[in-house]
Amino acid sequence: MGFDRTGVRPRRRAFSLVEVVIALAIVGTIAAIVAPRMASRMDRAALDAAAARIGREIELVRERARASSRSATVAIDLARGRLTVAGIELGGIGDGSGVIDVSGSPYGVTIAAANFGGRSGIEIGPYGTPKRSGAIELRRGRDTRILLVSDAGAVSWK
């Protein structure tokens, strides 16, 4: 830095320690307010994605059962957070082996409950319709989604 016309080096402007501490306090307060809201939004997004995935997989199982005129079963493992398909061709369902895992990445969702007429799995007849209607409850954090499977096989969630 050079000298001014009087031959004196100009003084640099800087932030004082008090100004830096106040700025950090403001940023910290804003972060404390925003972080829980963002976490809740992430939980809701993960639940919606998991519900959509399970809905698509159940629809695919229904289509395969109808196309092959064979019954299929979707077993729901609450402890592991998985759905396992049996009774039909499995290619393209879940991870390719008929397992649909929503407990791991990217969902991180817990299957809290499942009830299909007193059973914890979905039985799909050879015409692609479930033998019983029912519900699957998904949880992540404090948020919950309920998947409803109708007698006609339509899947919706709330």
C-alpha positions as CSV (number, residue, x, y, z in Angstrom):
1,M,0.0,0.0,0.0
2,G,1.4,3.4,-0.9
3,F,1.5,6.8,0.8
4,D,-1.1,9.5,0.4
5,R,-0.1,13.1,-0.6
6,T,0.9,14.1,2.9
7,G,3.4,11.2,3.1
8,V,1.4,9.3,5.7
9,R,0.4,5.7,5.1
10,P,-3.4,5.5,5.1
11,R,-4.9,3.5,8.0
12,R,-6.6,0.2,7.1
13,R,-10.2,-0.3,8.2
14,A,-10.9,-3.6,9.9
15,F,-13.6,-5.2,12.0
16,S,-13.3,-5.0,15.7
17,L,-13.6,-8.1,17.9
18,V,-17.0,-7.0,19.1
19,E,-18.4,-6.7,15.6
20,V,-17.1,-10.2,14.7
21,V,-18.7,-11.7,17.8
22,I,-22.0,-9.9,17.1
23,A,-22.0,-11.2,13.5
24,L,-21.3,-14.7,14.7
25,A,-24.1,-14.6,17.3
26,I,-26.6,-13.5,14.6
27,V,-25.5,-16.3,12.2
28,G,-25.7,-18.8,15.1
29,T,-29.2,-17.7,16.0
30,I,-30.4,-18.0,12.4
31,A,-28.8,-21.4,12.1
32,A,-30.5,-22.6,15.3
33,I,-33.9,-21.5,14.0
34,V,-33.4,-22.9,10.4
35,A,-31.8,-26.3,11.2
36,P,-34.7,-28.1,12.8
37,R,-37.1,-26.9,10.1
38,M,-34.7,-28.2,7.4
39,A,-34.4,-31.6,9.2
40,S,-38.2,-31.9,9.3
41,R,-38.5,-31.1,5.6
42,M,-35.9,-33.7,4.9
43,D,-37.8,-36.3,6.9
44,R,-41.0,-35.5,5.1
45,A,-39.3,-35.7,1.7
46,A,-37.7,-39.1,2.6
47,L,-41.1,-40.4,3.7
48,D,-42.8,-39.2,0.5
49,A,-40.1,-40.8,-1.6
50,A,-40.3,-44.1,0.4
51,A,-44.1,-44.1,0.1
52,A,-43.9,-43.5,-3.6
53,R,-41.3,-46.3,-4.1
54,I,-43.4,-48.8,-2.1
55,G,-46.5,-47.8,-4.1
56,R,-44.7,-48.3,-7.4
57,E,-43.4,-51.6,-6.3
58,I,-46.8,-52.9,-5.2
59,E,-48.2,-51.8,-8.5
60,L,-45.5,-53.7,-10.3
61,V,-46.2,-56.8,-8.3
62,R,-49.9,-56.5,-9.1
63,E,-49.1,-56.1,-12.8
64,R,-46.8,-59.2,-12.8
65,A,-49.3,-61.3,-10.9
66,R,-52.1,-60.3,-13.4
67,A,-49.8,-61.0,-16.4
68,S,-48.7,-64.4,-15.2
69,S,-52.1,-65.3,-13.6
70,R,-50.2,-66.3,-10.4
71,S,-50.7,-65.2,-6.8
72,A,-48.0,-63.2,-5.2
73,T,-47.1,-62.2,-1.6
74,V,-45.5,-59.1,-0.3
75,A,-44.1,-60.0,3.2
76,I,-43.5,-57.0,5.4
77,D,-40.6,-57.3,7.8
78,L,-41.1,-54.6,10.4
79,A,-37.8,-55.3,12.2
80,R,-35.6,-54.9,9.1
81,G,-37.7,-52.3,7.3
82,R,-38.1,-54.4,4.2
83,L,-40.8,-55.8,1.9
84,T,-40.0,-59.1,0.2
85,V,-41.9,-60.3,-2.8
86,A,-42.5,-64.0,-3.5
87,G,-44.6,-66.1,-6.0
88,I,-43.8,-64.2,-9.2
89,E,-41.0,-63.3,-11.6
90,L,-38.8,-60.9,-9.6
91,G,-36.7,-59.2,-12.2
92,G,-36.9,-55.4,-11.8
93,I,-38.7,-55.6,-8.4
94,G,-36.9,-54.0,-5.6
95,D,-33.2,-54.7,-5.8
96,G,-33.8,-57.4,-8.5
97,S,-34.2,-60.2,-5.9
98,G,-37.6,-59.0,-4.8
99,V,-36.4,-57.2,-1.7
100,I,-37.6,-53.6,-1.2
101,D,-35.5,-52.0,1.5
102,V,-36.6,-48.5,2.8
103,S,-34.6,-48.6,6.0
104,G,-31.3,-47.7,4.4
105,S,-30.1,-44.9,2.2
106,P,-31.6,-42.8,0.7
107,Y,-34.8,-43.2,2.7
108,G,-33.8,-44.1,6.3
109,V,-37.5,-44.9,7.0
110,T,-38.9,-47.3,9.7
111,I,-41.9,-49.5,8.9
112,A,-43.8,-49.0,12.1
113,A,-46.8,-51.1,11.4
114,A,-48.6,-53.1,8.7
115,N,-52.1,-54.5,8.9
116,F,-53.9,-56.3,6.1
117,G,-56.9,-58.0,7.7
118,G,-54.9,-59.1,10.7
119,R,-51.9,-60.0,8.6
120,S,-48.7,-58.1,8.2
121,G,-48.3,-58.8,4.5
122,I,-50.1,-58.3,1.2
123,E,-51.6,-61.3,-0.6
124,I,-52.2,-60.5,-4.3
125,G,-54.4,-62.9,-6.3
126,P,-53.9,-64.0,-9.9
127,Y,-56.0,-61.2,-11.2
128,G,-53.7,-58.6,-9.6
129,T,-56.0,-57.6,-6.8
130,P,-55.2,-57.8,-3.1
131,K,-57.2,-60.3,-1.0
132,R,-57.5,-57.7,1.7
133,S,-57.2,-54.0,1.9
134,G,-54.8,-52.6,4.5
135,A,-52.3,-50.0,5.6
136,I,-48.5,-49.6,6.1
137,E,-47.3,-47.0,8.5
138,L,-43.9,-45.4,7.8
139,R,-42.0,-43.2,10.2
140,R,-38.9,-41.0,10.1
141,G,-38.2,-38.6,13.0
142,R,-41.5,-37.2,14.2
143,D,-43.2,-37.5,10.8
144,T,-45.5,-40.4,9.7
145,R,-47.0,-41.5,6.4
146,I,-49.8,-44.1,6.1
147,L,-49.9,-46.1,2.8
148,L,-53.4,-47.3,2.1
149,V,-53.9,-50.3,-0.2
150,S,-57.5,-50.7,-1.4
151,D,-59.4,-53.9,-2.2
152,A,-59.0,-52.9,-5.9
153,G,-55.2,-52.5,-5.4
154,A,-55.0,-48.7,-5.6
155,V,-52.2,-47.4,-3.4
156,S,-52.4,-43.9,-1.8
157,W,-50.8,-42.3,1.2
158,K,-51.5,-39.5,3.6
